Amino acid sequence: MMATTNLRQAIESLFNALAGCSDPRPFRRPMVFGTILAAFGVGAAMGAYMTVQVPALTLGIPVTFLLIALLRCEQRGGLVST
C-alpha cells in the first residue's frame, strides 16, 4: 500500500511540475518520491538476491534488527503494558 501511494504521489507531482505549477522547485517532490520508490525496489532486489545466495541467513538478519529495535524500545520504556 505504501509503495503504491508513493508511486501515485510521484506521478501527480511530476504532472504538476510539467504542467507549470507555481512552486519555485517543481521537480523536488517527484525526485523525493522517486528516490523512495527506488529504495523500495533496491531493498526488494537485495532481499531476493540474499534469499537465493544465503538462505540460512534470510530471516536471521531482519530478526536481529527487530530484536535490537525491541530492546531499544524497552530501554526507553516505549512499550505500553496492558
All heavy atoms as a GROMACS GRO file, in nm:
protein
  605
    1MET      N    1   0.083  -0.119   0.000
    1MET     CA    2   0.000   0.000   0.000
    1MET      C    3   0.088   0.125   0.000
    1MET      O    4   0.060   0.220  -0.072
    1MET     CB    5  -0.092  -0.005   0.122
    1MET     CG    6  -0.173   0.118   0.143
    1MET     SD    7  -0.312   0.120   0.032
    1MET     CE    8  -0.395   0.262   0.087
    2MET      N    9   0.194   0.124   0.081
    2MET     CA   10   0.278   0.242   0.093
    2MET      C   11   0.351   0.273  -0.038
    2MET      O   12   0.359   0.388  -0.080
    2MET     CB   13   0.378   0.224   0.206
    2MET     CG   14   0.454   0.346   0.241
    2MET     SD   15   0.543   0.312   0.393
    2MET     CE   16   0.632   0.460   0.411
    3ALA      N   17   0.403   0.169  -0.105
    3ALA     CA   18   0.473   0.191  -0.231
    3ALA      C   19   0.377   0.242  -0.337
    3ALA      O   20   0.412   0.327  -0.419
    3ALA     CB   21   0.540   0.062  -0.277
    4THR      N   22   0.252   0.194  -0.336
    4THR     CA   23   0.152   0.240  -0.432
    4THR      C   24   0.120   0.387  -0.409
    4THR      O   25   0.108   0.465  -0.505
    4THR     CB   26   0.024   0.156  -0.419
    4THR    OG1   27   0.058   0.018  -0.432
    4THR    CG2   28  -0.077   0.193  -0.524
    5THR      N   29   0.108   0.428  -0.284
    5THR     CA   30   0.081   0.568  -0.253
    5THR      C   31   0.198   0.656  -0.296
    5THR      O   32   0.177   0.764  -0.353
    5THR     CB   33   0.054   0.585  -0.102
    5THR    OG1   34  -0.055   0.501  -0.065
    5THR    CG2   35   0.021   0.728  -0.068
    6ASN      N   36   0.320   0.610  -0.272
    6ASN     CA   37   0.437   0.687  -0.314
    6ASN      C   38   0.443   0.698  -0.466
    6ASN      O   39   0.480   0.803  -0.519
    6ASN     CB   40   0.566   0.623  -0.261
    6ASN     CG   41   0.580   0.640  -0.112
    6ASN    OD1   42   0.529   0.735  -0.054
    6ASN    ND2   43   0.650   0.549  -0.049
    7LEU      N   44   0.407   0.592  -0.537
    7LEU     CA   45   0.406   0.596  -0.683
    7LEU      C   46   0.302   0.696  -0.732
    7LEU      O   47   0.329   0.776  -0.822
    7LEU     CB   48   0.377   0.456  -0.739
    7LEU     CG   49   0.370   0.444  -0.891
    7LEU    CD1   50   0.503   0.485  -0.953
    7LEU    CD2   51   0.335   0.302  -0.931
    8ARG      N   52   0.184   0.694  -0.672
    8ARG     CA   53   0.079   0.789  -0.710
    8ARG      C   54   0.123   0.932  -0.685
    8ARG      O   55   0.107   1.020  -0.771
    8ARG     CB   56  -0.050   0.760  -0.633
    8ARG     CG   57  -0.164   0.856  -0.669
    8ARG     CD   58  -0.286   0.834  -0.581
    8ARG     NE   59  -0.261   0.839  -0.439
    8ARG     CZ   60  -0.249   0.951  -0.367
    8ARG    NH1   61  -0.260   1.069  -0.424
    8ARG    NH2   62  -0.227   0.945  -0.238
    9GLN      N   63   0.183   0.958  -0.570
    9GLN     CA   64   0.227   1.093  -0.539
    9GLN      C   65   0.341   1.138  -0.629
    9GLN      O   66   0.348   1.255  -0.668
    9GLN     CB   67   0.269   1.102  -0.392
    9GLN     CG   68   0.150   1.094  -0.299
    9GLN     CD   69   0.189   1.109  -0.153
    9GLN    OE1   70   0.307   1.111  -0.119
    9GLN    NE2   71   0.090   1.119  -0.066
   10ALA      N   72   0.429   1.046  -0.667
   10ALA     CA   73   0.538   1.080  -0.759
   10ALA      C   74   0.482   1.119  -0.895
   10ALA      O   75   0.525   1.219  -0.955
   10ALA     CB   76   0.635   0.963  -0.773
   11ILE      N   77   0.384   1.043  -0.944
   11ILE     CA   78   0.324   1.074  -1.074
   11ILE      C   79   0.248   1.205  -1.070
   11ILE      O   80   0.258   1.288  -1.161
   11ILE     CB   81   0.236   0.957  -1.120
   11ILE    CG1   82   0.323   0.836  -1.151
   11ILE    CG2   83   0.153   0.995  -1.242
   11ILE    CD1   84   0.246   0.709  -1.175
   12GLU      N   85   0.169   1.226  -0.964
   12GLU     CA   86   0.095   1.353  -0.951
   12GLU      C   87   0.191   1.472  -0.943
   12GLU      O   88   0.167   1.575  -1.006
   12GLU     CB   89   0.006   1.350  -0.826
   12GLU     CG   90  -0.116   1.264  -0.840
   12GLU     CD   91  -0.198   1.260  -0.712
   12GLU    OE1   92  -0.157   1.322  -0.610
   12GLU    OE2   93  -0.302   1.192  -0.712
   13SER      N   94   0.297   1.458  -0.867
   13SER     CA   95   0.393   1.568  -0.853
   13SER      C   96   0.465   1.594  -0.984
   13SER      O   97   0.489   1.710  -1.020
   13SER     CB   98   0.496   1.534  -0.744
   13SER     OG   99   0.433   1.517  -0.620
   14LEU      N  100   0.498   1.490  -1.057
   14LEU     CA  101   0.563   1.507  -1.187
   14LEU      C  102   0.468   1.576  -1.286
   14LEU      O  103   0.509   1.666  -1.359
   14LEU     CB  104   0.608   1.372  -1.242
   14LEU     CG  105   0.686   1.376  -1.373
   14LEU    CD1  106   0.814   1.458  -1.356
   14LEU    CD2  107   0.719   1.236  -1.418
   15PHE      N  108   0.342   1.537  -1.284
   15PHE     CA  109   0.244   1.602  -1.370
   15PHE      C  110   0.232   1.750  -1.337
   15PHE      O  111   0.231   1.835  -1.425
   15PHE     CB  112   0.108   1.534  -1.358
   15PHE     CG  113   0.000   1.603  -1.436
   15PHE    CD1  114  -0.009   1.583  -1.573
   15PHE    CD2  115  -0.090   1.688  -1.374
   15PHE    CE1  116  -0.108   1.648  -1.646
   15PHE    CE2  117  -0.188   1.753  -1.446
   15PHE     CZ  118  -0.198   1.733  -1.583
   16ASN      N  119   0.223   1.782  -1.207
   16ASN     CA  120   0.214   1.923  -1.165
   16ASN      C  121   0.337   2.001  -1.207
   16ASN      O  122   0.327   2.116  -1.249
   16ASN     CB  123   0.193   1.934  -1.014
   16ASN     CG  124   0.055   1.892  -0.972
   16ASN    OD1  125  -0.039   1.898  -1.050
   16ASN    ND2  126   0.042   1.848  -0.848
   17ALA      N  127   0.454   1.940  -1.196
   17ALA     CA  128   0.577   2.008  -1.235
   17ALA      C  129   0.579   2.035  -1.385
   17ALA      O  130   0.619   2.143  -1.430
   17ALA     CB  131   0.698   1.926  -1.195
   18LEU      N  132   0.535   1.938  -1.464
   18LEU     CA  133   0.535   1.954  -1.609
   18LEU      C  134   0.423   2.046  -1.657
   18LEU      O  135   0.435   2.108  -1.762
   18LEU     CB  136   0.524   1.818  -1.678
   18LEU     CG  137   0.646   1.726  -1.660
   18LEU    CD1  138   0.617   1.589  -1.720
   18LEU    CD2  139   0.770   1.788  -1.720
   19ALA      N  140   0.314   2.054  -1.580
   19ALA     CA  141   0.201   2.138  -1.617
   19ALA      C  142   0.225   2.284  -1.584
   19ALA      O  143   0.147   2.371  -1.622
   19ALA     CB  144   0.074   2.089  -1.548
   20GLY      N  145   0.332   2.313  -1.512
   20GLY     CA  146   0.366   2.452  -1.482
   20GLY      C  147   0.307   2.503  -1.352
   20GLY      O  148   0.238   2.604  -1.350
   21CYS      N  149   0.334   2.435  -1.242
   21CYS     CA  150   0.286   2.482  -1.112
   21CYS      C  151   0.368   2.603  -1.068
   21CYS      O  152   0.471   2.635  -1.124
   21CYS     CB  153   0.292   2.370  -1.009
   21CYS     SG  154   0.457   2.319  -0.967
   22SER      N  155   0.322   2.669  -0.964
   22SER     CA  156   0.388   2.791  -0.916
   22SER      C  157   0.502   2.764  -0.818
   22SER      O  158   0.561   2.857  -0.766
   22SER     CB  159   0.284   2.881  -0.850
   22SER     OG  160   0.227   2.815  -0.739
   23ASP      N  161   0.531   2.638  -0.792
   23ASP     CA  162   0.638   2.602  -0.699
   23ASP      C  163   0.774   2.644  -0.757
   23ASP      O  164   0.802   2.619  -0.873
   23ASP     CB  165   0.636   2.450  -0.677
   23ASP     CG  166   0.728   2.405  -0.566
   23ASP    OD1  167   0.784   2.491  -0.495
   23ASP    OD2  168   0.744   2.283  -0.549
   24PRO      N  169   0.860   2.710  -0.675
   24PRO     CA  170   0.990   2.752  -0.728
   24PRO      C  171   1.082   2.633  -0.763
   24PRO      O  172   1.169   2.647  -0.847
   24PRO     CB  173   1.050   2.836  -0.616
   24PRO     CG  174   0.973   2.801  -0.494
   24PRO     CD  175   0.838   2.752  -0.538
   25ARG      N  176   1.065   2.520  -0.698
   25ARG     CA  177   1.142   2.400  -0.729
   25ARG      C  178   1.043   2.288  -0.764
   25ARG      O  179   1.015   2.200  -0.682
   25ARG     CB  180   1.229   2.360  -0.611
   25ARG     CG  181   1.335   2.464  -0.578
   25ARG     CD  182   1.427   2.420  -0.469
   25ARG     NE  183   1.351   2.385  -0.348
   25ARG     CZ  184   1.404   2.331  -0.241
   25ARG    NH1  185   1.532   2.305  -0.237
   25ARG    NH2  186   1.330   2.305  -0.136
   26PRO      N  187   0.990   2.288  -0.884
   26PRO     CA  188   0.879   2.198  -0.916
   26PRO      C  189   0.916   2.050  -0.920
   26PRO      O  190   0.830   1.965  -0.902
   26PRO     CB  191   0.833   2.245  -1.054
   26PRO     CG  192   0.952   2.310  -1.113
   26PRO     CD  193   1.027   2.371  -0.997
   27PHE      N  194   1.042   2.017  -0.941
   27PHE     CA  195   1.080   1.876  -0.954
   27PHE      C  196   1.132   1.816  -0.824
   27PHE      O  197   1.176   1.701  -0.822
   27PHE     CB  198   1.185   1.859  -1.064
   27PHE     CG  199   1.127   1.882  -1.200
   27PHE    CD1  200   1.145   2.003  -1.265
   27PHE    CD2  201   1.052   1.784  -1.262
   27PHE    CE1  202   1.090   2.025  -1.390
   27PHE    CE2  203   0.996   1.805  -1.387
   27PHE     CZ  204   1.015   1.926  -1.452
   28ARG      N  205   1.125   1.891  -0.714
   28ARG     CA  206   1.175   1.839  -0.586
   28ARG      C  207   1.088   1.723  -0.536
   28ARG      O  208   1.139   1.618  -0.500
   28ARG     CB  209   1.181   1.950  -0.482
   28ARG     CG  210   1.243   1.902  -0.351
   28ARG     CD  211   1.253   2.014  -0.249
   28ARG     NE  212   1.324   1.973  -0.131
   28ARG     CZ  213   1.278   1.890  -0.038
   28ARG    NH1  214   1.159   1.836  -0.052
   28ARG    NH2  215   1.349   1.859   0.068
   29ARG      N  216   0.956   1.742  -0.531
   29ARG     CA  217   0.866   1.636  -0.482
   29ARG      C  218   0.876   1.509  -0.565
   29ARG      O  219   0.886   1.399  -0.509
   29ARG     CB  220   0.722   1.686  -0.476
   29ARG     CG  221   0.689   1.759  -0.348
   29ARG     CD  222   0.543   1.802  -0.344
   29ARG     NE  223   0.448   1.692  -0.344
   29ARG     CZ  224   0.393   1.639  -0.236
   29ARG    NH1  225   0.422   1.690  -0.120
   29ARG    NH2  226   0.307   1.542  -0.244
   30PRO      N  227   0.871   1.518  -0.700
   30PRO     CA  228   0.882   1.392  -0.776
   30PRO      C  229   1.016   1.322  -0.752
   30PRO      O  230   1.022   1.199  -0.750
   30PRO     CB  231   0.870   1.435  -0.921
   30PRO     CG  232   0.823   1.574  -0.923
   30PRO     CD  233   0.841   1.629  -0.786
   31MET      N  234   1.123   1.398  -0.731
   31MET     CA  235   1.253   1.336  -0.705
   31MET      C  236   1.254   1.266  -0.569
   31MET      O  237   1.310   1.157  -0.555
   31MET     CB  238   1.364   1.441  -0.710
   31MET     CG  239   1.393   1.491  -0.849
   31MET     SD  240   1.455   1.363  -0.957
   31MET     CE  241   1.612   1.333  -0.885
   32VAL      N  242   1.192   1.327  -0.470
   32VAL     CA  243   1.187   1.265  -0.336
   32VAL      C  244   1.110   1.134  -0.342
   32VAL      O  245   1.157   1.030  -0.294
   32VAL     CB  246   1.124   1.362  -0.233
   32VAL    CG1  247   1.090   1.291  -0.104
   32VAL    CG2  248   1.216   1.479  -0.207
   33PHE      N  249   0.990   1.137  -0.403
   33PHE     CA  250   0.911   1.014  -0.410
   33PHE      C  251   0.975   0.911  -0.502
   33PHE      O  252   0.966   0.791  -0.477
   33PHE     CB  253   0.768   1.045  -0.452
   33PHE     CG  254   0.688   1.111  -0.343
   33PHE    CD1  255   0.646   1.242  -0.356
   33PHE    CD2  256   0.657   1.043  -0.227
   33PHE    CE1  257   0.574   1.304  -0.256
   33PHE    CE2  258   0.586   1.103  -0.126
   33PHE     CZ  259   0.544   1.234  -0.140
   34GLY      N  260   1.042   0.955  -0.607
   34GLY     CA  261   1.115   0.862  -0.693
   34GLY      C  262   1.228   0.793  -0.619
   34GLY      O  263   1.252   0.674  -0.637
   35THR      N  264   1.296   0.868  -0.533
   35THR     CA  265   1.404   0.810  -0.452
   35THR      C  266   1.348   0.708  -0.353
   35THR      O  267   1.408   0.601  -0.333
   35THR     CB  268   1.479   0.922  -0.377
   35THR    OG1  269   1.528   1.016  -0.473
   35THR    CG2  270   1.593   0.866  -0.295
   36ILE      N  271   1.234   0.738  -0.294
   36ILE     CA  272   1.171   0.642  -0.201
   36ILE      C  273   1.134   0.514  -0.275
   36ILE      O  274   1.159   0.403  -0.226
   36ILE     CB  275   1.047   0.706  -0.134
   36ILE    CG1  276   1.090   0.817  -0.038
   36ILE    CG2  277   0.965   0.600  -0.061
   36ILE    CD1  278   0.976   0.901   0.014
   37LEU      N  279   1.077   0.528  -0.394
   37LEU     CA  280   1.041   0.410  -0.473
   37LEU      C  281   1.164   0.330  -0.512
   37LEU      O  282   1.161   0.206  -0.510
   37LEU     CB  283   0.964   0.452  -0.598
   37LEU     CG  284   0.821   0.501  -0.572
   37LEU    CD1  285   0.764   0.565  -0.697
   37LEU    CD2  286   0.734   0.387  -0.526
   38ALA      N  287   1.271   0.398  -0.548
   38ALA     CA  288   1.395   0.329  -0.584
   38ALA      C  289   1.450   0.252  -0.463
   38ALA      O  290   1.500   0.139  -0.478
   38ALA     CB  291   1.499   0.427  -0.636
   39ALA      N  292   1.438   0.310  -0.344
   39ALA     CA  293   1.486   0.242  -0.223
   39ALA      C  294   1.405   0.116  -0.198
   39ALA      O  295   1.461   0.011  -0.160
   39ALA     CB  296   1.478   0.335  -0.103
   40PHE      N  297   1.273   0.121  -0.217
   40PHE     CA  298   1.190   0.001  -0.204
   40PHE      C  299   1.234  -0.105  -0.303
   40PHE      O  300   1.247  -0.223  -0.269
   40PHE     CB  301   1.041   0.033  -0.227
   40PHE     CG  302   0.971   0.088  -0.108
   40PHE    CD1  303   0.912   0.213  -0.114
   40PHE    CD2  304   0.960   0.016   0.009
   40PHE    CE1  305   0.846   0.265  -0.005
   40PHE    CE2  306   0.895   0.068   0.120
   40PHE     CZ  307   0.836   0.193   0.112
   41GLY      N  308   1.257  -0.065  -0.427
   41GLY     CA  309   1.297  -0.159  -0.530
   41GLY      C  310   1.431  -0.223  -0.502
   41GLY      O  311   1.448  -0.345  -0.517
   42VAL      N  312   1.528  -0.142  -0.459
   42VAL     CA  313   1.661  -0.196  -0.427
   42VAL      C  314   1.652  -0.291  -0.308
   42VAL      O  315   1.715  -0.398  -0.308
   42VAL     CB  316   1.761  -0.081  -0.400
   42VAL    CG1  317   1.889  -0.132  -0.339
   42VAL    CG2  318   1.788  -0.005  -0.528
   43GLY      N  319   1.573  -0.256  -0.209
   43GLY     CA  320   1.556  -0.343  -0.093
   43GLY      C  321   1.494  -0.476  -0.130
   43GLY      O  322   1.536  -0.582  -0.083
   44ALA      N  323   1.394  -0.474  -0.217
   44ALA     CA  324   1.330  -0.598  -0.261
   44ALA      C  325   1.427  -0.682  -0.343
   44ALA      O  326   1.433  -0.805  -0.326
   44ALA     CB  327   1.206  -0.565  -0.344
   45ALA      N  328   1.504  -0.618  -0.429
   45ALA     CA  329   1.600  -0.692  -0.511
   45ALA      C  330   1.710  -0.753  -0.424
   45ALA      O  331   1.749  -0.869  -0.444
   45ALA     CB  332   1.662  -0.600  -0.616
   46MET      N  333   1.758  -0.677  -0.326
   46MET     CA  334   1.861  -0.730  -0.236
   46MET      C  335   1.806  -0.846  -0.154
   46MET      O  336   1.877  -0.946  -0.132
   46MET     CB  337   1.914  -0.620  -0.144
   46MET     CG  338   2.004  -0.523  -0.213
   46MET     SD  339   2.060  -0.388  -0.108
   46MET     CE  340   2.129  -0.473   0.031
   47GLY      N  341   1.683  -0.834  -0.108
   47GLY     CA  342   1.622  -0.943  -0.031
   47GLY      C  343   1.608  -1.069  -0.115
   47GLY      O  344   1.636  -1.180  -0.067
   48ALA      N  345   1.567  -1.053  -0.241
   48ALA     CA  346   1.554  -1.170  -0.328
   48ALA      C  347   1.690  -1.232  -0.356
   48ALA      O  348   1.705  -1.355  -0.354
   48ALA     CB  349   1.488  -1.128  -0.459
   49TYR      N  350   1.790  -1.150  -0.381
   49TYR     CA  351   1.924  -1.200  -0.407
   49TYR      C  352   1.981  -1.274  -0.286
   49TYR      O  353   2.035  -1.384  -0.299
   49TYR     CB  354   2.017  -1.085  -0.446
   49TYR     CG  355   2.159  -1.127  -0.471
   49TYR    CD1  356   2.195  -1.191  -0.589
   49TYR    CD2  357   2.258  -1.105  -0.376
   49TYR    CE1  358   2.326  -1.232  -0.611
   49TYR    CE2  359   2.388  -1.145  -0.397
   49TYR     CZ  360   2.422  -1.208  -0.515
   49TYR     OH  361   2.551  -1.248  -0.536
   50MET      N  362   1.966  -1.216  -0.168
   50MET     CA  363   2.018  -1.279  -0.047
   50MET      C  364   1.945  -1.409  -0.016
   50MET      O  365   2.004  -1.503   0.036
   50MET     CB  366   2.009  -1.183   0.072
   50MET     CG  367   2.103  -1.066   0.063
   50MET     SD  368   2.276  -1.114   0.049
   50MET     CE  369   2.305  -1.181   0.211
   51THR      N  370   1.815  -1.415  -0.048
   51THR     CA  371   1.740  -1.538  -0.024
   51THR      C  372   1.795  -1.652  -0.107
   51THR      O  373   1.806  -1.766  -0.059
   51THR     CB  374   1.591  -1.516  -0.057
   51THR    OG1  375   1.541  -1.414   0.028
   51THR    CG2  376   1.510  -1.642  -0.037
   52VAL      N  377   1.834  -1.623  -0.229
   52VAL     CA  378   1.890  -1.726  -0.317
   52VAL      C  379   2.032  -1.762  -0.276
   52VAL      O  380   2.071  -1.879  -0.272
   52VAL     CB  381   1.885  -1.680  -0.464
   52VAL    CG1  382   1.961  -1.776  -0.554
   52VAL    CG2  383   1.742  -1.664  -0.510
   53GLN      N  384   2.114  -1.661  -0.243
   53GLN     CA  385   2.255  -1.684  -0.215
   53GLN      C  386   2.280  -1.744  -0.076
   53GLN      O  387   2.364  -1.832  -0.062
   53GLN     CB  388   2.334  -1.552  -0.227
   53GLN     CG  389   2.332  -1.494  -0.366
   53GLN     CD  390   2.394  -1.589  -0.468
   53GLN    OE1  391   2.497  -1.652  -0.444
   53GLN    NE2  392   2.329  -1.602  -0.582
   54VAL      N  393   2.213  -1.694   0.024
   54VAL     CA  394   2.238  -1.738   0.162
   54VAL      C  395   2.104  -1.764   0.231
   54VAL      O  396   2.058  -1.686   0.314
   54VAL     CB  397   2.316  -1.629   0.240
   54VAL    CG1  398   2.368  -1.685   0.372
   54VAL    CG2  399   2.429  -1.572   0.159
   55PRO      N  400   2.038  -1.876   0.198
   55PRO     CA  401   1.905  -1.900   0.254
   55PRO      C  402   1.903  -1.914   0.406
   55PRO      O  403   1.804  -1.882   0.470
   55PRO     CB  404   1.858  -2.029   0.186
   55PRO     CG  405   1.974  -2.083   0.113
   55PRO     CD  406   2.080  -1.979   0.107
   56ALA      N  407   2.014  -1.958   0.466
   56ALA     CA  408   2.016  -1.976   0.610
   56ALA      C  409   2.009  -1.842   0.685
   56ALA      O  410   1.959  -1.835   0.796
   56ALA     CB  411   2.142  -2.051   0.652
   57LEU      N  412   2.058  -1.734   0.624
   57LEU     CA  413   2.059  -1.603   0.690
   57LEU      C  414   1.941  -1.515   0.650
   57LEU      O  415   1.928  -1.403   0.697
   57LEU     CB  416   2.188  -1.529   0.656
   57LEU     CG  417   2.316  -1.588   0.713
   57LEU    CD1  418   2.436  -1.505   0.668
   57LEU    CD2  419   2.310  -1.594   0.864
   58THR      N  420   1.855  -1.566   0.564
   58THR     CA  421   1.747  -1.484   0.510
   58THR      C  422   1.661  -1.424   0.621
   58THR      O  423   1.630  -1.306   0.619
   58THR     CB  424   1.660  -1.566   0.414
   58THR    OG1  425   1.743  -1.615   0.310
   58THR    CG2  426   1.549  -1.484   0.357
   59LEU      N  427   1.623  -1.502   0.718
   59LEU     CA  428   1.542  -1.450   0.828
   59LEU      C  429   1.627  -1.401   0.944
   59LEU      O  430   1.580  -1.323   1.026
   59LEU     CB  431   1.445  -1.556   0.879
   59LEU     CG  432   1.325  -1.582   0.789
   59LEU    CD1  433   1.241  -1.695   0.847
   59LEU    CD2  434   1.241  -1.457   0.775
   60GLY      N  435   1.751  -1.443   0.951
   60GLY     CA  436   1.836  -1.405   1.064
   60GLY      C  437   1.865  -1.256   1.068
   60GLY      O  438   1.863  -1.195   1.175
   61ILE      N  439   1.889  -1.195   0.955
   61ILE     CA  440   1.922  -1.053   0.951
   61ILE      C  441   1.804  -0.966   0.995
   61ILE      O  442   1.818  -0.885   1.086
   61ILE     CB  443   1.976  -1.014   0.812
   61ILE    CG1  444   2.109  -1.086   0.786
   61ILE    CG2  445   1.992  -0.864   0.799
   61ILE    CD1  446   2.159  -1.077   0.644
   62PRO      N  447   1.684  -0.980   0.936
   62PRO     CA  448   1.573  -0.895   0.982
   62PRO      C  449   1.531  -0.923   1.126
   62PRO      O  450   1.495  -0.830   1.199
   62PRO     CB  451   1.459  -0.924   0.885
   62PRO     CG  452   1.499  -1.039   0.803
   62PRO     CD  453   1.645  -1.059   0.820
   63VAL      N  454   1.539  -1.049   1.168
   63VAL     CA  455   1.504  -1.082   1.307
   63VAL      C  456   1.601  -1.015   1.403
   63VAL      O  457   1.562  -0.963   1.508
   63VAL     CB  458   1.498  -1.235   1.328
   63VAL    CG1  459   1.493  -1.270   1.474
   63VAL    CG2  460   1.379  -1.292   1.253
   64THR      N  461   1.728  -1.010   1.367
   64THR     CA  462   1.827  -0.943   1.450
   64THR      C  463   1.796  -0.794   1.464
   64THR      O  464   1.799  -0.739   1.574
   64THR     CB  465   1.969  -0.962   1.391
   64THR    OG1  466   1.996  -1.102   1.382
   64THR    CG2  467   2.075  -0.896   1.477
   65PHE      N  468   1.764  -0.730   1.351
   65PHE     CA  469   1.730  -0.587   1.356
   65PHE      C  470   1.603  -0.562   1.438
   65PHE      O  471   1.594  -0.465   1.513
   65PHE     CB  472   1.715  -0.529   1.216
   65PHE     CG  473   1.846  -0.505   1.148
   65PHE    CD1  474   1.871  -0.560   1.024
   65PHE    CD2  475   1.945  -0.428   1.207
   65PHE    CE1  476   1.992  -0.539   0.958
   65PHE    CE2  477   2.066  -0.406   1.144
   65PHE     CZ  478   2.089  -0.462   1.019
   66LEU      N  479   1.504  -0.650   1.425
   66LEU     CA  480   1.381  -0.635   1.503
   66LEU      C  481   1.407  -0.654   1.652
   66LEU      O  482   1.349  -0.584   1.736
   66LEU     CB  483   1.274  -0.732   1.455
   66LEU     CG  484   1.212  -0.699   1.320
   66LEU    CD1  485   1.123  -0.815   1.274
   66LEU    CD2  486   1.132  -0.571   1.328
   67LEU      N  487   1.494  -0.747   1.685
   67LEU     CA  488   1.530  -0.770   1.826
   67LEU      C  489   1.600  -0.647   1.883
   67LEU      O  490   1.572  -0.605   1.996
   67LEU     CB  491   1.618  -0.894   1.839
   67LEU     CG  492   1.659  -0.932   1.980
   67LEU    CD1  493   1.536  -0.963   2.065
   67LEU    CD2  494   1.752  -1.051   1.977
   68ILE      N  495   1.691  -0.589   1.806
   68ILE     CA  496   1.760  -0.466   1.850
   68ILE      C  497   1.659  -0.354   1.873
   68ILE      O  498   1.665  -0.283   1.974
   68ILE     CB  499   1.868  -0.426   1.749
   68ILE    CG1  500   1.983  -0.526   1.751
   68ILE    CG2  501   1.919  -0.285   1.776
   68ILE    CD1  502   2.081  -0.511   1.636
   69ALA      N  503   1.564  -0.339   1.781
   69ALA     CA  504   1.462  -0.235   1.796
   69ALA      C  505   1.377  -0.260   1.921
   69ALA      O  506   1.344  -0.167   1.996
   69ALA     CB  507   1.373  -0.229   1.672
   70LEU      N  508   1.340  -0.386   1.944
   70LEU     CA  509   1.261  -0.420   2.062
   70LEU      C  510   1.337  -0.388   2.190
   70LEU      O  511   1.282  -0.328   2.284
   70LEU     CB  512   1.223  -0.568   2.060
   70LEU     CG  513   1.150  -0.619   2.183
   70LEU    CD1  514   1.011  -0.557   2.191
   70LEU    CD2  515   1.140  -0.771   2.180
   71LEU      N  516   1.464  -0.424   2.196
   71LEU     CA  517   1.544  -0.396   2.315
   71LEU      C  518   1.559  -0.246   2.338
   71LEU      O  519   1.555  -0.199   2.452
   71LEU     CB  520   1.680  -0.464   2.304
   71LEU     CG  521   1.676  -0.618   2.308
   71LEU    CD1  522   1.814  -0.675   2.280
   71LEU    CD2  523   1.620  -0.667   2.440
   72ARG      N  524   1.575  -0.170   2.231
   72ARG     CA  525   1.586  -0.024   2.246
   72ARG      C  526   1.456   0.037   2.296
   72ARG      O  527   1.456   0.130   2.376
   72ARG     CB  528   1.628   0.039   2.115
   72ARG     CG  529   1.772   0.008   2.081
   72ARG     CD  530   1.819   0.090   1.969
   72ARG     NE  531   1.807   0.230   2.008
   72ARG     CZ  532   1.882   0.327   1.962
   72ARG    NH1  533   1.975   0.300   1.875
   72ARG    NH2  534   1.866   0.451   2.002
   73CYS      N  535   1.342  -0.017   2.249
   73CYS     CA  536   1.213   0.032   2.296
   73CYS      C  537   1.194   0.003   2.444
   73CYS      O  538   1.142   0.086   2.518
   73CYS     CB  539   1.099  -0.031   2.216
   73CYS     SG  540   1.081   0.033   2.050
   74GLU      N  541   1.236  -0.113   2.488
   74GLU     CA  542   1.221  -0.148   2.628
   74GLU      C  543   1.313  -0.065   2.716
   74GLU      O  544   1.277  -0.030   2.828
   74GLU     CB  545   1.246  -0.297   2.648
   74GLU     CG  546   1.132  -0.382   2.600
   74GLU     CD  547   1.127  -0.516   2.667
   74GLU    OE1  548   1.207  -0.543   2.757
   74GLU    OE2  549   1.039  -0.594   2.630
   75GLN      N  550   1.431  -0.030   2.668
   75GLN     CA  551   1.522   0.054   2.745
   75GLN      C  552   1.462   0.192   2.770
   75GLN      O  553   1.479   0.251   2.875
   75GLN     CB  554   1.655   0.072   2.672
   75GLN     CG  555   1.745  -0.047   2.680
   75GLN     CD  556   1.874  -0.025   2.602
   75GLN    OE1  557   1.883   0.066   2.520
   75GLN    NE2  558   1.972  -0.110   2.626
   76ARG      N  559   1.393   0.243   2.669
   76ARG     CA  560   1.333   0.377   2.680
   76ARG      C  561   1.196   0.374   2.746
   76ARG      O  562   1.136   0.478   2.765
   76ARG     CB  563   1.321   0.439   2.541
   76ARG     CG  564   1.453   0.464   2.476
   76ARG     CD  565   1.432   0.526   2.344
   76ARG     NE  566   1.561   0.540   2.278
   76ARG     CZ  567   1.577   0.594   2.160
   76ARG    NH1  568   1.473   0.638   2.093
   76ARG    NH2  569   1.696   0.604   2.107
   77GLY      N  570   1.142   0.258   2.774
   77GLY     CA  571   1.010   0.249   2.831
   77GLY      C  572   0.902   0.277   2.727
   77GLY      O  573   0.795   0.324   2.760
   78GLY      N  574   0.933   0.249   2.600
   78GLY     CA  575   0.842   0.283   2.493
   78GLY      C  576   0.728   0.184   2.473
   78GLY      O  577   0.630   0.213   2.407
   79LEU      N  578   0.738   0.066   2.531
   79LEU     CA  579   0.632  -0.032   2.515
   79LEU      C  580   0.525  -0.012   2.622
   79LEU      O  581   0.556   0.008   2.738
   79LEU     CB  582   0.687  -0.174   2.522
   79LEU     CG  583   0.783  -0.213   2.410
   79LEU    CD1  584   0.834  -0.355   2.433
   79LEU    CD2  585   0.713  -0.205   2.276
   80VAL      N  586   0.402  -0.019   2.582
   80VAL     CA  587   0.291   0.000   2.674
   80VAL      C  588   0.248  -0.134   2.725
   80VAL      O  589   0.220  -0.225   2.647
   80VAL     CB  590   0.173   0.071   2.602
   80VAL    CG1  591   0.056   0.087   2.695
   80VAL    CG2  592   0.217   0.204   2.546
   81SER      N  593   0.242  -0.150   2.856
   81SER     CA  594   0.195  -0.277   2.912
   81SER      C  595   0.045  -0.269   2.938
   81SER      O  596  -0.006  -0.165   2.979
   81SER     CB  597   0.270  -0.307   3.042
   81SER     OG  598   0.247  -0.205   3.136
   82THR      N  599  -0.022  -0.380   2.914
   82THR     CA  600  -0.168  -0.382   2.935
   82THR      C  601  -0.205  -0.462   3.055
   82THR      O  602  -0.135  -0.539   3.107
   82THR     CB  603  -0.239  -0.441   2.811
   82THR    OG1  604  -0.185  -0.570   2.786
   82THR    CG2  605  -0.222  -0.350   2.693
   0.00000   0.00000   0.00000
